[in-house]
Amino acid sequence: MIPISRSLQSYELGNQVMIAIESSLEKGMPHIKFQGKIGVVMEKRGRSYVVKIQDGSKTKTVTARPEHLRPA
């Protein structure tokens, strides 16, 4: 069980976040290969956040709910 504060956490545009997948909640979970990556919040989409991540030489966007994100 995760603390309620993680699901109520809000992020501003431009904040750096780390993807920390909470395996007990499957909804809004990003792919496991993004576990531990640090990115920048680009936009809010419903309850989820769009995070821009550098994956090698490519820039990728990941959509994840706040339960799977932590401030970096």
DSSP file (Angstrom, degrees, kcal/mol; ACC not computed):
  #  RESIDUE AA STRUCTURE BP1 BP2  ACC     N-H-->O    O-->H-N    N-H-->O    O-->H-N    TCO  KAPPA ALPHA  PHI   PSI    X-CA   Y-CA   Z-CA
    1    1 A M              0   0    0      0, 0.0     3,-0.0     0, 0.0    24,-0.0   0.000 360.0 360.0 360.0 131.9    0.0    0.0    0.0
    2    2 A I        -     0   0    0      1,-0.1     2,-0.1    20,-0.1     5,-0.0  -0.617 360.0 -96.9 -92.7 154.4    1.4    3.4   -1.0
    3    3 A P    >>  -     0   0    0      0, 0.0     3,-1.2     0, 0.0     4,-0.7  -0.414  28.9-124.6 -65.9 146.2    1.0    6.5    1.1
    4    4 A I  H 3> S+     0   0    0      1,-0.3     4,-1.3     2,-0.2     3,-0.3   0.763 106.5  69.8 -63.4 -25.1   -1.9    8.7    0.1
    5    5 A S  H 3> S+     0   0    0      1,-0.2     4,-0.6     2,-0.2    -1,-0.3   0.806  92.2  57.6 -66.3 -28.2    0.5   11.6   -0.3
    6    6 A R  H <4 S+     0   0    0     -3,-1.2     3,-0.3     1,-0.2    -1,-0.2   0.862 108.0  45.6 -70.3 -34.0    2.1   10.0   -3.4
    7    7 A S  H  < S+     0   0    0     -4,-0.7    -1,-0.2    -3,-0.3    -2,-0.2   0.736 115.1  47.8 -80.3 -20.6   -1.2    9.9   -5.2
    8    8 A L  H  < S+     0   0    0     -4,-1.3    -1,-0.2    58,-0.1    -2,-0.2   0.458  84.4 121.0 -94.5  -2.8   -2.0   13.5   -4.2
    9    9 A Q     <  -     0   0    0     -4,-0.6     2,-0.4    -3,-0.3    -3,-0.0  -0.361  46.7-160.8 -62.9 136.3    1.4   14.8   -5.2
   10   10 A S        -     0   0    0     -2,-0.1     2,-0.4    56,-0.0    -2,-0.1  -0.930   2.5-157.2-121.2 148.8    1.3   17.5   -7.9
   11   11 A Y        -     0   0    0     -2,-0.4     2,-0.2     4,-0.0     3,-0.0  -0.931  10.7-134.1-124.8 145.7    4.1   18.7  -10.1
   12   12 A E    >   -     0   0    0     -2,-0.4     3,-1.7     1,-0.1    29,-0.2  -0.564  41.0 -85.1 -91.6 160.7    4.7   21.9  -12.0
   13   13 A L  T 3  S+     0   0    0      1,-0.2    29,-0.2    -2,-0.2    -1,-0.1  -0.470 117.0  25.9 -64.8 133.9    5.8   22.2  -15.6
   14   14 A G  T 3  S+     0   0    0     27,-2.5    -1,-0.2     1,-0.3     2,-0.1   0.311  87.4 136.3  93.7  -7.7    9.5   22.0  -15.8
   15   15 A N    <   -     0   0    0     -3,-1.7    26,-2.5    26,-0.1     2,-0.4  -0.441  55.5-123.3 -69.8 145.3   10.0   20.0  -12.6
   16   16 A Q  E     +A   40   0A   0     24,-0.2    56,-2.0    -2,-0.1     2,-0.3  -0.782  35.9 179.2 -89.0 133.2   12.5   17.1  -12.6
   17   17 A V  E     -AB  39  71A   0     22,-2.4    22,-2.6    -2,-0.4     2,-0.4  -0.932  22.9-137.4-132.1 155.6   11.0   13.8  -11.6
   18   18 A M  E     -AB  38  70A   0     52,-3.2    52,-2.0    -2,-0.3     2,-0.7  -0.925  23.3-124.5-110.6 138.5   12.2   10.3  -11.3
   19   19 A I  E     + B   0  69A   0     18,-2.5    17,-3.1    -2,-0.4     2,-0.5  -0.746  34.8 171.0 -84.2 115.0   10.2    7.3  -12.5
   20   20 A A        -     0   0    0     48,-2.0     2,-0.1    -2,-0.7    15,-0.1  -0.876  27.0-140.9-126.8  95.4    9.7    5.0   -9.6
   21   21 A I        -     0   0    0     -2,-0.5     2,-0.8    11,-0.1    47,-0.1  -0.353   3.9-150.4 -67.2 128.0    7.2    2.3  -10.6
   22   22 A E    >   -     0   0    0      3,-0.2     3,-1.6    -2,-0.1    -1,-0.1  -0.876   8.1-162.5 -96.9 105.8    4.8    1.3   -7.8
   23   23 A S  T 3  S+     0   0    0     -2,-0.8    -1,-0.1     1,-0.3    -2,-0.0   0.658  81.2  67.4 -71.0 -16.1    4.0   -2.3   -8.7
   24   24 A S  T 3  S+     0   0    0      1,-0.2     2,-0.5     2,-0.0    -1,-0.3   0.651  98.6  57.5 -78.2 -12.7    0.9   -2.5   -6.6
   25   25 A L    <   +     0   0    0     -3,-1.6    -3,-0.2     1,-0.1    -1,-0.2  -0.961  58.3 177.3-120.2 115.5   -0.9   -0.1   -8.9
   26   26 A E    >   +     0   0    0     -2,-0.5     3,-1.5     2,-0.1     2,-0.2   0.719  51.2 100.5 -88.7 -21.5   -1.1   -1.0  -12.5
   27   27 A K  T 3  S+     0   0    0      1,-0.3    38,-0.2    37,-0.0    -2,-0.0  -0.471  97.6   3.0 -71.3 129.5   -3.1    2.0  -13.7
   28   28 A G  T 3  S+     0   0    0     -2,-0.2    37,-1.6     1,-0.2    -1,-0.3   0.727  90.4 157.5  71.8  22.5   -1.0    4.6  -15.4
   29   29 A M    <   -     0   0    0     -3,-1.5    -1,-0.2    35,-0.2     3,-0.1  -0.672  33.8-139.2 -84.1 127.8    2.2    2.5  -15.1
   30   30 A P        -     0   0    0      0, 0.0    34,-0.1     0, 0.0    32,-0.0  -0.290  40.4 -73.3 -75.0 170.2    5.0    3.3  -17.5
   31   31 A H    >   -     0   0    0      1,-0.1     3,-1.8     2,-0.1     4,-0.1  -0.315  42.0-118.6 -64.2 148.1    7.1    0.6  -19.2
   32   32 A I  G >  S+     0   0    0      1,-0.3     3,-1.7     2,-0.2    -1,-0.1   0.736 108.2  70.8 -63.4 -24.1    9.6   -1.1  -16.9
   33   33 A K  G 3  S+     0   0    0      1,-0.3    -1,-0.3     3,-0.0    -2,-0.1   0.671  92.9  58.4 -69.2 -13.3   12.5    0.0  -19.0
   34   34 A F  G X  S+     0   0    0     -3,-1.8     3,-1.9     2,-0.1   -15,-0.3   0.379  75.2 130.0 -93.6   3.6   11.9    3.6  -17.8
   35   35 A Q  T <  S+     0   0    0     -3,-1.7   -15,-0.2     1,-0.3     3,-0.1  -0.390  78.9   9.2 -59.2 126.1   12.4    2.6  -14.1
   36   36 A G  T 3  S+     0   0    0    -17,-3.1    -1,-0.3     1,-0.3     2,-0.1   0.382  93.9 136.5  86.0  -3.3   14.8    4.9  -12.4
   37   37 A K    <   -     0   0    0     -3,-1.9   -18,-2.5   -18,-0.2     2,-0.5  -0.483  46.7-139.1 -77.8 148.2   15.1    7.4  -15.3
   38   38 A I  E     +A   18   0A   0    -20,-0.2    16,-0.5    -2,-0.1     2,-0.2  -0.914  32.8 156.8-109.6 133.4   15.0   11.1  -14.6
   39   39 A G  E     -A   17   0A   0    -22,-2.6   -22,-2.4    -2,-0.5     2,-0.4  -0.794  38.7 -99.4-143.2-175.6   13.0   13.4  -16.8
   40   40 A V  E     -AC  16  52A   0     12,-1.9    12,-2.8    -2,-0.2     2,-0.4  -0.927  33.9-116.7-116.4 135.2   11.2   16.8  -17.0
   41   41 A V  E     + C   0  51A   0    -26,-2.5   -27,-2.5    -2,-0.4    10,-0.2  -0.583  34.0 175.1 -72.1 122.2    7.4   17.3  -16.7
   42   42 A M  E     -     0   0A   0      8,-3.3     2,-0.3    -2,-0.4    -1,-0.2   0.820  58.0 -18.9 -97.6 -39.1    6.2   18.7  -20.0
   43   43 A E  E     - C   0  50A   0      7,-1.1     7,-2.9   -31,-0.1     2,-0.5  -0.985  56.4-112.8-162.0 165.0    2.4   18.7  -19.4
   44   44 A K  E     - C   0  49A   0     -2,-0.3     2,-0.5     5,-0.2     5,-0.2  -0.929  25.9-172.7-106.9 131.9   -0.5   17.4  -17.4
   45   45 A R  E >   - C   0  48A   0      3,-2.5     3,-1.7    -2,-0.5     2,-0.4  -0.873  61.4 -56.0-128.9  96.4   -2.9   15.2  -19.2
   46   46 A G  T 3  S-     0   0    0     -2,-0.5     0, 0.0     1,-0.3     0, 0.0  -0.588 119.4 -22.5  69.4-125.2   -6.0   14.4  -17.0
   47   47 A R  T 3  S+     0   0    0     -2,-0.4    -1,-0.3    -3,-0.1     2,-0.1   0.565 128.7  79.7 -89.2 -10.8   -4.6   12.8  -13.8
   48   48 A S  E <  S-C   45   0A   0     -3,-1.7    -3,-2.5    17,-0.2     2,-0.4  -0.414  70.1-134.3 -96.2 169.3   -1.3   11.8  -15.5
   49   49 A Y  E     -CD  44  64A   0     15,-2.9    15,-2.4    -5,-0.2     2,-0.6  -0.950  10.6-135.0-123.0 144.3    1.8   13.7  -16.4
   50   50 A V  E     -CD  43  63A   0     -7,-2.9    -8,-3.3    -2,-0.4    -7,-1.1  -0.894  26.4-166.9 -98.5 122.1    3.8   13.6  -19.6
   51   51 A V  E     -CD  41  62A   0     11,-3.2    11,-2.8    -2,-0.6     2,-0.5  -0.932  14.4-141.0-115.9 130.4    7.5   13.4  -18.8
   52   52 A K  E     -CD  40  61A   0    -12,-2.8   -12,-1.9    -2,-0.4     2,-0.4  -0.811  26.8-175.8 -92.5 125.3   10.3   13.9  -21.4
   53   53 A I  E     - D   0  60A   0      7,-3.5     7,-3.3    -2,-0.5     2,-0.7  -0.936  26.7-131.4-125.7 142.6   13.1   11.5  -21.0
   54   54 A Q  E     - D   0  59A   0    -16,-0.5     2,-0.6    -2,-0.4     5,-0.2  -0.856  24.6-176.7 -91.6 117.1   16.5   11.1  -22.7
   55   55 A D  E >   - D   0  58A   0      3,-3.1     3,-1.7    -2,-0.7     2,-0.5  -0.848  62.7 -58.5-117.7  91.9   16.9    7.4  -23.8
   56   56 A G  T 3  S-     0   0    0     -2,-0.6     0, 0.0     1,-0.3     0, 0.0  -0.621 119.4 -19.9  71.1-120.6   20.4    7.1  -25.3
   57   57 A S  T 3  S+     0   0    0     -2,-0.5     2,-0.3    -3,-0.1    -1,-0.3   0.415 125.6  84.1 -98.3   1.4   20.5    9.6  -28.2
   58   58 A K  E <   -D   55   0A   0     -3,-1.7    -3,-3.1     2,-0.0     2,-0.5  -0.747  69.8-136.8-106.5 151.8   16.7    9.8  -28.5
   59   59 A T  E     -D   54   0A   0     -2,-0.3     2,-0.3    -5,-0.2    -5,-0.2  -0.930  29.0-176.9-104.6 126.6   14.2   11.9  -26.6
   60   60 A K  E     -D   53   0A   0     -7,-3.3    -7,-3.5    -2,-0.5     2,-0.4  -0.869  20.3-136.6-123.6 155.5   11.0   10.0  -25.5
   61   61 A T  E     -D   52   0A   0     -2,-0.3     2,-0.4    -9,-0.2    -9,-0.2  -0.936  17.1-167.3-112.5 136.9    7.8   11.0  -23.8
   62   62 A V  E     -D   51   0A   0    -11,-2.8   -11,-3.2    -2,-0.4     2,-0.6  -0.979  10.8-149.4-123.6 132.4    6.3    8.8  -21.1
   63   63 A T  E     +D   50   0A   0     -2,-0.4     2,-0.3   -13,-0.2   -13,-0.2  -0.909  31.6 158.7-102.1 123.1    2.8    9.2  -19.7
   64   64 A A  E     -D   49   0A   0    -15,-2.4   -15,-2.9    -2,-0.6   -35,-0.2  -0.990  39.1-117.3-145.1 149.5    2.6    8.2  -16.0
   65   65 A R    >   -     0   0    0    -37,-1.6     3,-1.9    -2,-0.3   -17,-0.2  -0.466  39.4-105.1 -81.0 160.4    0.3    8.8  -13.0
   66   66 A P  G >  S+     0   0    0      0, 0.0     3,-1.3     0, 0.0   -58,-0.1   0.696 114.9  70.8 -64.5 -18.0    1.8   10.6  -10.0
   67   67 A E  G 3  S+     0   0    0      1,-0.3   -60,-0.1   -60,-0.2   -42,-0.1   0.778 101.1  47.3 -65.6 -24.1    1.9    7.3   -8.0
   68   68 A H  G <  S+     0   0    0     -3,-1.9   -48,-2.0   -40,-0.2     2,-0.3   0.242 104.2  76.8-101.3  11.8    4.8    6.3  -10.3
   69   69 A L  E <   -B   19   0A   0     -3,-1.3   -50,-0.2   -50,-0.2   -60,-0.1  -0.903  52.4-175.1-123.4 150.5    6.7    9.5  -10.0
   70   70 A R  E     -B   18   0A   0    -52,-2.0   -52,-3.2    -2,-0.3     2,-0.1  -0.982  37.9 -97.0-137.4 149.6    9.0   11.0   -7.3
   71   71 A P  E      B   17   0A   0      0, 0.0   -54,-0.3     0, 0.0   -60,-0.0  -0.437 360.0 360.0 -64.4 139.9   10.7   14.5   -7.1
   72   72 A A              0   0    0    -56,-2.0   -55,-0.2   -33,-0.1   -34,-0.0   0.416 360.0 360.0-101.3 360.0   14.3   14.3   -8.3
